[in-house]
């Protein structure tokens, strides 16, 4: 496909920056830095646009923190003006790449998502006896800056847009240490090449898909497994032959080497579908799908925190309801009717001394408010 140019006027247009600011603020308007920026939104956007146009815009310092669920990870939060720029850039670049991306890539794409990938994998589990499950070692921390920029330039020829993307990539804060050697490297090569993009950026999610699009194309066009789905750096291939899938694994490892990435040895192997395959928090079998235990434990802890915060008046009923219903929607993907009922009935909610009348299916609102009907049995069952 031909490279796309003349993106800069649209990227720096006031309407694009305004929509980007709204997207960056979604769900975060109560935060002091976001609220302060929105209070003077028009002057702030005019100033930001001027910085982009005259080339003086430079990304600010990240704020980092660690999360431990589902596994320990370093999350980086950019200053709010930078998050506006990230959204402005991806709003323009995503339509360019969406035409190029494989339909087997499901992460961070409208109309795709976790459940789309799970539907493909679950259908394949019913039909094929074997699955090759793969994982990339320290993926975000290993993304090579020069390789990523080259992939962007193969689709985009707008110099200013590429320069902004490069500035964001180069402004990445230090990530988890990786010291991997590849064919042709000398002793100092891994130390000389800039690598790693921060978890938490809007742009990082998009860049992650750009970086692995060549892998998607290689697998679907050359290896041609019976079925394939990828979500970020977790991907699975299905087939009738264990030996063929093992050969595919070796060829995938060679393909990743070209992008200075490595398969995780301990997490990349062939499974028999009848014995179960773990993918995106689910244990998939030919005729059933169950949530992995860690997911259930995590939500149980979250319910306990919601119960405590609701009792103390720190959160509203709508917050509780939205959180519970989001989990019900996710859990409804598989065979979890009994699990959902048991989980929701374990927790009674009380707010400011008002006794609850049952489990999470009957939550009680704040005093002096109309008591909610709660979650119906149909909602509990999904």
N, C-alpha and C positions, 0 to 999 in steps of 0.2 A: 504494500500500500504506500501511497505517496506521503511524504512528510507534510505536516500542517504548519503553516506560518501565520503571521499577522494576528497573533493572540494577545499581544500586549495592550492595545487599546481597550479591548473587552475586559482583560484582567484588571486593569487599573481604573475602569469606569466606576463612577460613584455608585451606581445601582448594584454592581457586583460586590463592591466593598460593603455596602449596606446589608445585602443579603448574607454576606460572609459574617458580618458582625452579629446578625440575628442567629445564625447557625451556631456560632462560637459561644453565644450566651445562653443557648437553649439548656434549661435545667440548672443554670448556674447564676441566674440573675440576683440571687440573694447574697452572693459572695461580694465582699467589700470592693475588690479591685474591678470586678465586672460592673457592679452598680455605679461606681465612680466613673467608669468609662462611658457607660450608657447615659449618665446624667448630662454629659456634654458630647453626645454622640456625633452630631454633625461637625462641630469644630475638630474633634479628634480624627474623624475620617478624612476631612479635608487636609489636615496636617499629615496623616499617614499617606494619603495619595500623593502629596507633594514630595514626600521622602522617596516613595517608589519611583516617581517620574524623574527626579534629579539624581537618583542613584545613591542617596545618602542613607537609605534604610539599611539597618544592620540588626540582626536578631539579638535579643537580650539574653541574660543568663537564665538557665533553667533552675527550677526548684525540684529537688529529687527527694523521693521517699520510697520506702520498701513496702510491698505487700507480700503476704505469706500464703494466700490462698488464691487459686488452687495450688500454687507452688511459689517459693520465694522469687520475686522479680523486682527490679529497680524501675520505678515509674518516674518519668520526667515531665514536669508541668512548665510549659513556656509562659512568659508574660502574656496578658490578654491581647495586647496589640499584635503580638506575633501569631497568636491563634487566629486572629482575624485574617492575617496574611496567608496562613496555612489554608484556611477555608477558601479564600479568594483564589489561590493557586489551584487547588484541587477541583473547584467548581468549573474551571476552564479546561484543565487537563483530563479529567475523568471522561468527558464525552469523546475526546480524541482517542483514548486508549480503550474505551469500552467496545469500540468496533473491532479491536484487535484481540482482546482478551478471549481466552478459551471459555466455552460454556461450562467447563468442568471445574472452573475456579469459583469458589462460593463466598469467600471472605470479603466483607466491606463493599458489597455491590448491591445496588437496589434490585429487589426481586429475587435475590439469591439467599444468602445467609446460612446459618447453622442447620436449620431444618431442611433446606434444599440439599445440602451435602449428605445429611443423614438419610433422606429419602432415597437418594441414589445408592448409598451404601447398603441400606436395608434391603432394597429390591435385589441388589447384586448378591447379597448373602443368601437369599432364597434360591437364586438361580445357579450360582457357581460354587464349587466345593472349596476353593482356596482363595486367600487374600494376602497380598503383600502390603503390609502396613509400614510406612516410612516416616521418619522424623529427621529434621536437619539440626545438627549440633549448633547451639547458641546462634540461632538464625539472625536475629536483629543485630546482635553484637558483631556478627561476621560479615555483614553486607559491605562490600568494597565500594568506596565512594566513586572512584574513577569508572568502575564497571557500571554502576548505577547511572552515572551521568551519561555514559555512552549509550545505554539503553534508552534513556529519555531522548537523546539527540537523534536516535534512529527513527523516531516518530514525530519529533517537533523540530522545526527549523527557525522558530522565532528566537532570535538571539537574546533579547531582554528577558523573555520568559525562562529560557534555559539558565540565564545568569542568576535570576532570582531563585530558581530551584537549586542551583549549585550553592548559592549563599546559605540556604537553609540546610542543605546536606553538610556543607563544611562547618556550619555552626553547631553541629551535633555535639552534645557533651560526652565526655568519656564514658564508655559502656563497660560491661563485664570483660575482663581481659581474655583475649583469645590469641593463641600462638600456634597457628596451623601452617604447615609447610606443604607446598604443592610442586609438581614437576617444574623444573627450571628455576626454582628459588635458590638464592644463596643464603648465607647465614643471616643476613640483615633484612631480607625482603619483607618478612611479616612485620618488622618494626617500622619500615619505611612507608608502607602503604596505609593510608587513612581508611578506617573502617568503623562500622557501627552507627546505627541511627537509633534515636530514643524511643522507647515504648511510651505511648501516651500522646504522641503527635498525630493530628489528622493526616498530615503528609506522610508519616511513617507507614500507616496502614496502606496508603495508596502506593508508596514506593515499594513496599513488600510485594505487592501484586505485580508491579512492573518488573521487578528483579526476577521473579519466578515464572513469568509468562513464557520465556523460552523453554523452560522445563515442561510446562503444560503442552506446548506445541510439539516438543520432542516425543513426549509420551503418547499423545493422541495420534500423531501423524506417522511416527516411525515404529514405536513399540506396539501400538494398537492393542492394549489389553481389552478384555471383554467389557470391563467397566472401570471407570476412574473418577475420583473426586478429590479435590484439594481444598483445604481450609487453612490459609496462611502457610505454615511449614509442616502441617500434618496432612499426609495424603495416603490414599489407599488404592491399589489396583487389584482387580479380580480376574480369575481365569480358571481353566479346567486342569492346568498342569502345574504342579509344584515346581518342577524343574524349569519350566519356561519363566515363571515368576522370579525364580532365583537369578536367572540370566538377565532378566529385566532389571533386577536390583543392581547388578554389576554395571550395566550400561547407564543406569541413572547416576550411580556414583561417579562414573567418568564424565557424564554431562555436567554434573554439579561442579566438578573440579575446574572446568573452564570458567566458572563464575566465582572461584575461590571459596566454595562451600563444601561441607562434608556431611554425609549421612551419619546419623547417630547409630553406632554399631549395635548397641544394646536394645535399641527401639525400632530397628528396621529389619523385619524378618517375615517369613511366610507363616500364615496361620491356617488351620483347618476351620472353615466357617461353622461346622457343626459343633466345634468346641468353644465358639464364641470369639468375637473380635471387639476390642475396645477402641472406640472412635468418638472423639468430641464429647466425652463425658457419658457415653452410653456403652453398654455391653450388648452387642448385636448378635443374634442367632438367626438361623433360617426362619423360625416361626415365632420369634418374640424379641422384644427389646426391653432392656432393664437399665435404669439409671445406675451408674457406678456408686458405690457406697459413699465415696468422698463427697459427691454431689449432694446426697441426702443429708449427710452430717453437716455440711456447710449451710444448707437451708434451715436445718433444725436450729443451728446456732443463730442464724439471722432472725428466725421467728422469736427466739428467746430475747434478742436485743430489741426487736420491735415491741414485744410485750412489755419490756422494762421501760422503753422510751414512751410508749403510749400511756402507761400507768403514771409516769411522771409529768405528762402533759407536754413533752418535748416535741412530739410529732402529732399530726392530725390523723383523723380516721382515713382520709383519702390516701395518705401515704402508706398506711397499713394495707388497705384494700388493693392498691395498685401493685405493691410488692408481692402480695399473696397471689393475686390473679396472674401476674407475670410468670410466677413459678408454676402455677397450675397449667398455664398455656404451654410452657416448655415440657412439663412432665407428661402432659397429655399425648405427646408424640408416641410414647411407648405403652407397654402393658403395666400401668401403674395405678389402677383404680383403687385397689386395696391400700397401697402405700399412701396415696393422696388422702384418703379418708382417715387413716391412722395418724398421719402427720398433722393434719389440720385439727383433729379432735383432741390432740394432746395439749393444746394451748388455749387457755381462757384469757380474755382481755378485760382489764378493768381500768377505768380512767377516772382519777380524782374521786375515788371512793365509790363509784357506781359499780355494783357487782355485775359480772358477766353472766350470761344465761346459757353458756355452753362453750363449745370449742371455738376454733378460728372461723367456723361457719356462722357464728353469731357474735360479732364484735360489737362492743358498746361504745357509743360516741361520748364526747365530753358532756359534762352536766349542762343542763339548760339548752341542749341541742336535741333535735329530734333523733331518737334512737334509730340507727340504721337497721335495715332488714338483714344485713349480713350476706354471706355467700350462700346461695341456695344449694340444695343437695346436688342439683344438676351441675352447678359450677364446681362443687367439690369433686364430683366424679369426672369433670372435664368433658 
